[in-house]
Amino acid sequence: MIIMKNSNNRFQDIEKVIDLLPQRNCGRCGFVDCHEYAAALIKRNASLDQCRRLNEKKAREISRIISRETIEN
């Protein structure tokens, strides 16, 4: 069974992802800004390789946050 996190936890995860992104709001990822990109990452509507300014360490941290978004029991 898969349980989705509630919206408050999802918002906190988006904020964590935003903190790890370069926050340049350059749009090179295809999204208007880093906030929109972070939300898409959490919803799994974007991939980490879309941000060309993201270093490997932060990408791994974001990946962990994204993988916690869906909890399996």
N, C-alpha and C positions, 0 to 999 in steps of 0.2 A: 504494500500500500504506500502511496506517495502522498505526503502532506505538504501543502504549500504554506510558507510562512505568512503571517498576517501582514497587512499593509504597513503597520508601524515598523516592523522589522525590516521590511523591504525598503522603506524610506531610509532607515539607518544604514543599510547595506549600500544604497546609492550614495549616501554621504561619504561612506568609507572609500568607495571607489573613486569618487570625485577628488578626495584628498590625495589619492595615489596617482591620479592623472596629471600630466604636465600643466594643465589649466591654461593653455595658450588660447583656447577657443578659436583655433585656426581654421577649423572646418575641413581639414584634409582627410578626416575619417569619414566624411560624408554626412556628418550631423552638424547642426547649427553651432553647438557649443559642447563643452565637456560634460555638462549636466545631462543634456539630451543623449549623448553617447553613453554615459554611465548608466542611465535608465535602460537604454537598449541592451547594454551588456547584461544587466541583471535579468532582463526579460528574455535573454538569449536571442535577441534580434540583431546582434552585432558580434564581431569577433575581435579579439585582442590585437590581431595584426593590422587592424585598420588604423591604429594610432601609430604613426611612424616615429613619434618622439618618445614613446614609452620604453623604458629600459627593462631588461630581463627580470631583475629583482622585483620591481613593482608589478610587472605582468604576472609573475608567479603569485604575488600577494592577492592581486585582483582575481586570479583564477581560483584561489582558495575561497574567496568570498562568494564568487559565482557558484562554485560547487556546493556550498552550504545552503544556497537558495532553496534547493529541493532536498528535503530530508526523507530518506527511505526508512521504513519500519518493517 
